[in-house]
Amino acid sequence: MLEKEFKYFKDHQEELVKKHEGKYLVIVGEEVVGVYDAEIDAYVEAKKRYKPGTFLIQHCLPGESAYTQTFYSRVIFG
């Protein structure tokens, strides 16, 4: 799911970072359809135009650190 969008980001990461470093990109297919300062703004606007699961919100940073995101929770598995 969203492999095409993530591959597009990885393949074009260098040029995207030159244009949009630090911004949040909304990617649909192989196209950047929105650029935002805040992740929440990217989500709210993308959700207005696209179905969930059809767009990728990607923080535009150099290097592999842009590929991961950590979520913290207080859930305990036992």
Chimera marker file (.cmm) of the C-alpha trace (Angstrom):
<marker_set name="trace">
<marker id="1" x="0.000" y="0.000" z="0.000" r="1" g="1" b="0" radius="0.5"/>
<marker id="2" x="1.433" y="3.365" z="-1.082" r="1" g="1" b="0" radius="0.5"/>
<marker id="3" x="4.560" y="1.664" z="-2.431" r="1" g="1" b="0" radius="0.5"/>
<marker id="4" x="4.373" y="3.703" z="-5.636" r="1" g="1" b="0" radius="0.5"/>
<marker id="5" x="4.222" y="6.979" z="-3.722" r="1" g="1" b="0" radius="0.5"/>
<marker id="6" x="7.092" y="6.071" z="-1.406" r="1" g="1" b="0" radius="0.5"/>
<marker id="7" x="9.224" y="4.848" z="-4.323" r="1" g="1" b="0" radius="0.5"/>
<marker id="8" x="8.556" y="8.154" z="-6.085" r="1" g="1" b="0" radius="0.5"/>
<marker id="9" x="9.777" y="10.049" z="-3.014" r="1" g="1" b="0" radius="0.5"/>
<marker id="10" x="12.923" y="7.923" z="-2.709" r="1" g="1" b="0" radius="0.5"/>
<marker id="11" x="13.703" y="8.171" z="-6.428" r="1" g="1" b="0" radius="0.5"/>
<marker id="12" x="13.272" y="11.970" z="-6.405" r="1" g="1" b="0" radius="0.5"/>
<marker id="13" x="14.323" y="12.730" z="-2.841" r="1" g="1" b="0" radius="0.5"/>
<marker id="14" x="17.380" y="14.804" z="-3.722" r="1" g="1" b="0" radius="0.5"/>
<marker id="15" x="15.506" y="17.177" z="-6.034" r="1" g="1" b="0" radius="0.5"/>
<marker id="16" x="12.482" y="17.359" z="-3.711" r="1" g="1" b="0" radius="0.5"/>
<marker id="17" x="14.695" y="18.265" z="-0.743" r="1" g="1" b="0" radius="0.5"/>
<marker id="18" x="16.302" y="21.067" z="-2.775" r="1" g="1" b="0" radius="0.5"/>
<marker id="19" x="12.849" y="22.566" z="-3.399" r="1" g="1" b="0" radius="0.5"/>
<marker id="20" x="10.920" y="21.672" z="-0.234" r="1" g="1" b="0" radius="0.5"/>
<marker id="21" x="13.296" y="20.746" z="2.604" r="1" g="1" b="0" radius="0.5"/>
<marker id="22" x="11.515" y="20.541" z="5.939" r="1" g="1" b="0" radius="0.5"/>
<marker id="23" x="8.040" y="20.683" z="4.396" r="1" g="1" b="0" radius="0.5"/>
<marker id="24" x="5.392" y="17.956" z="4.346" r="1" g="1" b="0" radius="0.5"/>
<marker id="25" x="4.583" y="16.629" z="0.895" r="1" g="1" b="0" radius="0.5"/>
<marker id="26" x="1.319" y="15.038" z="-0.153" r="1" g="1" b="0" radius="0.5"/>
<marker id="27" x="2.086" y="12.485" z="-2.858" r="1" g="1" b="0" radius="0.5"/>
<marker id="28" x="-0.522" y="10.717" z="-4.988" r="1" g="1" b="0" radius="0.5"/>
<marker id="29" x="0.783" y="8.214" z="-7.507" r="1" g="1" b="0" radius="0.5"/>
<marker id="30" x="3.945" y="9.755" z="-8.891" r="1" g="1" b="0" radius="0.5"/>
<marker id="31" x="3.024" y="13.385" z="-8.279" r="1" g="1" b="0" radius="0.5"/>
<marker id="32" x="3.437" y="15.870" z="-5.443" r="1" g="1" b="0" radius="0.5"/>
<marker id="33" x="-0.039" y="17.378" z="-5.105" r="1" g="1" b="0" radius="0.5"/>
<marker id="34" x="0.579" y="19.551" z="-2.053" r="1" g="1" b="0" radius="0.5"/>
<marker id="35" x="3.368" y="21.095" z="0.029" r="1" g="1" b="0" radius="0.5"/>
<marker id="36" x="2.707" y="22.191" z="3.622" r="1" g="1" b="0" radius="0.5"/>
<marker id="37" x="4.588" y="23.601" z="6.610" r="1" g="1" b="0" radius="0.5"/>
<marker id="38" x="2.778" y="21.379" z="9.119" r="1" g="1" b="0" radius="0.5"/>
<marker id="39" x="1.891" y="17.699" z="8.970" r="1" g="1" b="0" radius="0.5"/>
<marker id="40" x="-1.624" y="18.334" z="10.278" r="1" g="1" b="0" radius="0.5"/>
<marker id="41" x="-2.278" y="20.846" z="7.484" r="1" g="1" b="0" radius="0.5"/>
<marker id="42" x="-1.110" y="18.315" z="4.901" r="1" g="1" b="0" radius="0.5"/>
<marker id="43" x="-3.446" y="15.703" z="6.369" r="1" g="1" b="0" radius="0.5"/>
<marker id="44" x="-6.497" y="17.960" z="6.633" r="1" g="1" b="0" radius="0.5"/>
<marker id="45" x="-6.156" y="19.218" z="3.057" r="1" g="1" b="0" radius="0.5"/>
<marker id="46" x="-5.346" y="15.795" z="1.565" r="1" g="1" b="0" radius="0.5"/>
<marker id="47" x="-8.309" y="14.221" z="3.353" r="1" g="1" b="0" radius="0.5"/>
<marker id="48" x="-10.623" y="16.785" z="1.728" r="1" g="1" b="0" radius="0.5"/>
<marker id="49" x="-9.570" y="15.699" z="-1.776" r="1" g="1" b="0" radius="0.5"/>
<marker id="50" x="-8.509" y="12.054" z="-1.510" r="1" g="1" b="0" radius="0.5"/>
<marker id="51" x="-9.700" y="8.873" z="0.169" r="1" g="1" b="0" radius="0.5"/>
<marker id="52" x="-7.636" y="7.630" z="3.126" r="1" g="1" b="0" radius="0.5"/>
<marker id="53" x="-5.031" y="5.151" z="1.947" r="1" g="1" b="0" radius="0.5"/>
<marker id="54" x="-4.650" y="6.810" z="-1.467" r="1" g="1" b="0" radius="0.5"/>
<marker id="55" x="-2.124" y="9.493" z="-0.519" r="1" g="1" b="0" radius="0.5"/>
<marker id="56" x="1.218" y="9.614" z="1.252" r="1" g="1" b="0" radius="0.5"/>
<marker id="57" x="2.275" y="12.414" z="3.579" r="1" g="1" b="0" radius="0.5"/>
<marker id="58" x="6.066" y="12.501" z="3.559" r="1" g="1" b="0" radius="0.5"/>
<marker id="59" x="8.340" y="14.778" z="5.606" r="1" g="1" b="0" radius="0.5"/>
<marker id="60" x="10.819" y="16.088" z="3.065" r="1" g="1" b="0" radius="0.5"/>
<marker id="61" x="14.235" y="15.594" z="4.644" r="1" g="1" b="0" radius="0.5"/>
<marker id="62" x="17.574" y="14.403" z="3.284" r="1" g="1" b="0" radius="0.5"/>
<marker id="63" x="18.876" y="10.924" z="4.016" r="1" g="1" b="0" radius="0.5"/>
<marker id="64" x="17.276" y="7.769" z="5.299" r="1" g="1" b="0" radius="0.5"/>
<marker id="65" x="15.961" y="9.426" z="8.472" r="1" g="1" b="0" radius="0.5"/>
<marker id="66" x="13.067" y="10.657" z="6.320" r="1" g="1" b="0" radius="0.5"/>
<marker id="67" x="11.982" y="7.038" z="5.802" r="1" g="1" b="0" radius="0.5"/>
<marker id="68" x="10.956" y="6.253" z="9.367" r="1" g="1" b="0" radius="0.5"/>
<marker id="69" x="8.558" y="7.633" z="11.925" r="1" g="1" b="0" radius="0.5"/>
<marker id="70" x="8.262" y="6.640" z="15.565" r="1" g="1" b="0" radius="0.5"/>
<marker id="71" x="4.971" y="6.614" z="17.426" r="1" g="1" b="0" radius="0.5"/>
<marker id="72" x="4.987" y="6.494" z="21.206" r="1" g="1" b="0" radius="0.5"/>
<marker id="73" x="2.139" y="4.958" z="23.151" r="1" g="1" b="0" radius="0.5"/>
<marker id="74" x="1.374" y="3.763" z="26.631" r="1" g="1" b="0" radius="0.5"/>
<marker id="75" x="0.074" y="0.399" z="25.456" r="1" g="1" b="0" radius="0.5"/>
<marker id="76" x="1.484" y="-2.612" z="27.276" r="1" g="1" b="0" radius="0.5"/>
<marker id="77" x="1.437" y="-6.037" z="25.660" r="1" g="1" b="0" radius="0.5"/>
<marker id="78" x="1.546" y="-8.930" z="28.051" r="1" g="1" b="0" radius="0.5"/>
<link id1="1" id2="2" r="1" g="1" b="0" radius="0.2"/>
<link id1="2" id2="3" r="1" g="1" b="0" radius="0.2"/>
<link id1="3" id2="4" r="1" g="1" b="0" radius="0.2"/>
<link id1="4" id2="5" r="1" g="1" b="0" radius="0.2"/>
<link id1="5" id2="6" r="1" g="1" b="0" radius="0.2"/>
<link id1="6" id2="7" r="1" g="1" b="0" radius="0.2"/>
<link id1="7" id2="8" r="1" g="1" b="0" radius="0.2"/>
<link id1="8" id2="9" r="1" g="1" b="0" radius="0.2"/>
<link id1="9" id2="10" r="1" g="1" b="0" radius="0.2"/>
<link id1="10" id2="11" r="1" g="1" b="0" radius="0.2"/>
<link id1="11" id2="12" r="1" g="1" b="0" radius="0.2"/>
<link id1="12" id2="13" r="1" g="1" b="0" radius="0.2"/>
<link id1="13" id2="14" r="1" g="1" b="0" radius="0.2"/>
<link id1="14" id2="15" r="1" g="1" b="0" radius="0.2"/>
<link id1="15" id2="16" r="1" g="1" b="0" radius="0.2"/>
<link id1="16" id2="17" r="1" g="1" b="0" radius="0.2"/>
<link id1="17" id2="18" r="1" g="1" b="0" radius="0.2"/>
<link id1="18" id2="19" r="1" g="1" b="0" radius="0.2"/>
<link id1="19" id2="20" r="1" g="1" b="0" radius="0.2"/>
<link id1="20" id2="21" r="1" g="1" b="0" radius="0.2"/>
<link id1="21" id2="22" r="1" g="1" b="0" radius="0.2"/>
<link id1="22" id2="23" r="1" g="1" b="0" radius="0.2"/>
<link id1="23" id2="24" r="1" g="1" b="0" radius="0.2"/>
<link id1="24" id2="25" r="1" g="1" b="0" radius="0.2"/>
<link id1="25" id2="26" r="1" g="1" b="0" radius="0.2"/>
<link id1="26" id2="27" r="1" g="1" b="0" radius="0.2"/>
<link id1="27" id2="28" r="1" g="1" b="0" radius="0.2"/>
<link id1="28" id2="29" r="1" g="1" b="0" radius="0.2"/>
<link id1="29" id2="30" r="1" g="1" b="0" radius="0.2"/>
<link id1="30" id2="31" r="1" g="1" b="0" radius="0.2"/>
<link id1="31" id2="32" r="1" g="1" b="0" radius="0.2"/>
<link id1="32" id2="33" r="1" g="1" b="0" radius="0.2"/>
<link id1="33" id2="34" r="1" g="1" b="0" radius="0.2"/>
<link id1="34" id2="35" r="1" g="1" b="0" radius="0.2"/>
<link id1="35" id2="36" r="1" g="1" b="0" radius="0.2"/>
<link id1="36" id2="37" r="1" g="1" b="0" radius="0.2"/>
<link id1="37" id2="38" r="1" g="1" b="0" radius="0.2"/>
<link id1="38" id2="39" r="1" g="1" b="0" radius="0.2"/>
<link id1="39" id2="40" r="1" g="1" b="0" radius="0.2"/>
<link id1="40" id2="41" r="1" g="1" b="0" radius="0.2"/>
<link id1="41" id2="42" r="1" g="1" b="0" radius="0.2"/>
<link id1="42" id2="43" r="1" g="1" b="0" radius="0.2"/>
<link id1="43" id2="44" r="1" g="1" b="0" radius="0.2"/>
<link id1="44" id2="45" r="1" g="1" b="0" radius="0.2"/>
<link id1="45" id2="46" r="1" g="1" b="0" radius="0.2"/>
<link id1="46" id2="47" r="1" g="1" b="0" radius="0.2"/>
<link id1="47" id2="48" r="1" g="1" b="0" radius="0.2"/>
<link id1="48" id2="49" r="1" g="1" b="0" radius="0.2"/>
<link id1="49" id2="50" r="1" g="1" b="0" radius="0.2"/>
<link id1="50" id2="51" r="1" g="1" b="0" radius="0.2"/>
<link id1="51" id2="52" r="1" g="1" b="0" radius="0.2"/>
<link id1="52" id2="53" r="1" g="1" b="0" radius="0.2"/>
<link id1="53" id2="54" r="1" g="1" b="0" radius="0.2"/>
<link id1="54" id2="55" r="1" g="1" b="0" radius="0.2"/>
<link id1="55" id2="56" r="1" g="1" b="0" radius="0.2"/>
<link id1="56" id2="57" r="1" g="1" b="0" radius="0.2"/>
<link id1="57" id2="58" r="1" g="1" b="0" radius="0.2"/>
<link id1="58" id2="59" r="1" g="1" b="0" radius="0.2"/>
<link id1="59" id2="60" r="1" g="1" b="0" radius="0.2"/>
<link id1="60" id2="61" r="1" g="1" b="0" radius="0.2"/>
<link id1="61" id2="62" r="1" g="1" b="0" radius="0.2"/>
<link id1="62" id2="63" r="1" g="1" b="0" radius="0.2"/>
<link id1="63" id2="64" r="1" g="1" b="0" radius="0.2"/>
<link id1="64" id2="65" r="1" g="1" b="0" radius="0.2"/>
<link id1="65" id2="66" r="1" g="1" b="0" radius="0.2"/>
<link id1="66" id2="67" r="1" g="1" b="0" radius="0.2"/>
<link id1="67" id2="68" r="1" g="1" b="0" radius="0.2"/>
<link id1="68" id2="69" r="1" g="1" b="0" radius="0.2"/>
<link id1="69" id2="70" r="1" g="1" b="0" radius="0.2"/>
<link id1="70" id2="71" r="1" g="1" b="0" radius="0.2"/>
<link id1="71" id2="72" r="1" g="1" b="0" radius="0.2"/>
<link id1="72" id2="73" r="1" g="1" b="0" radius="0.2"/>
<link id1="73" id2="74" r="1" g="1" b="0" radius="0.2"/>
<link id1="74" id2="75" r="1" g="1" b="0" radius="0.2"/>
<link id1="75" id2="76" r="1" g="1" b="0" radius="0.2"/>
<link id1="76" id2="77" r="1" g="1" b="0" radius="0.2"/>
<link id1="77" id2="78" r="1" g="1" b="0" radius="0.2"/>
</marker_set>
